[in-house]
Amino acid sequence: MNKKILLVDDEKGIVAMMKSYFEMSDYKVYTAFSGKEALQKVVCKPDIILLDINMPEMDGLSVCQRIREHLSCPILFLTARIETSDKINGFGVGGDDYIVKPFDLDELGARVAAHLRRENRKQGQSELRFFDDMTIDYSKREIEIARVQVALSKKEFDIVELLSTNAGQVFDRERIYDVVWGLDGDGNSDTIMEHIRKIRTKFAALSLHQYIETVWGVGYKWNG
């Protein structure tokens, strides 16, 4: 299976150049042009990430810090300059290496290949997604908001999992009940209202974001 690489840089020309190079080397290439977009793209579970440090809004160090607790793949920083203090900061947030711009593509490819040869941590990767200030780790069945873990019951997490993995899709109470409790459940769809009330209360204690939106007369949808 082809190795998956995520390229993150706000300079589209550099991304296009790297994308072409790695595709010719049989990598499956994913791209992002901002820190926020990078957080969305990690759902592809890359085997390695090339991450520009100097990006607007959310820089590479912040992105690395956000995802490192959940992804164990190598992260190589791309930077136009590097000071000792920058290296210390980068390694401190979980980076594995630095590539200084301008770089030789063949050297970059060799660095990537070397990290992948040493990499056996990917077997422990989690299935996770990022929504605003929330991180959901579906493999561990854990949710964090602003790096604080949210304690949900099994059914509460099941409801969040259904809605969040189908973001934007509207589910009525009967459909949620059938999926989460199964056709043999001994309750009724009114149970969903109480569970969603509890979920919202727990989320509201840590965030102002309305993750579960009510579509009046229809049901509920995930607002990531």
WOMO-V888144 format. One record per pair of residues at least 24 apart in sequence whose ideal C-beta (glycine too) atoms are under 6 Angstrom apart, sorted by the first residue. I is the first residue (numbers start at 1). J is the second residue. If there is no record, write none. Layout:
I:J, I:J
This chain:
2:26, 2:28, 3:27, 3:47, 3:116, 4:28, 4:46, 4:47, 5:29, 5:46, 5:48, 6:30, 6:41, 6:46, 6:49, 7:31, 7:50, 8:32, 8:38, 8:51, 8:52, 9:52, 10:55, 21:105, 35:63, 38:63, 39:130, 42:67, 43:129, 45:125, 46:73, 47:73, 47:122, 48:73, 48:74, 48:112, 48:116, 49:75, 50:76, 50:78, 51:75, 51:77, 52:78, 53:77, 53:79, 61:93, 64:93, 64:94, 64:95, 65:93, 68:94, 70:126, 70:128, 70:137, 72:121, 72:124, 73:122, 74:115, 74:119, 131:224, 132:209, 133:207, 136:164, 145:206, 145:207, 146:206, 148:206, 150:202, 155:180, 156:195, 156:199, 159:195, 163:222, 164:222, 167:222, 167:224, 170:215, 170:218, 170:219, 170:221, 171:219, 171:220, 172:219
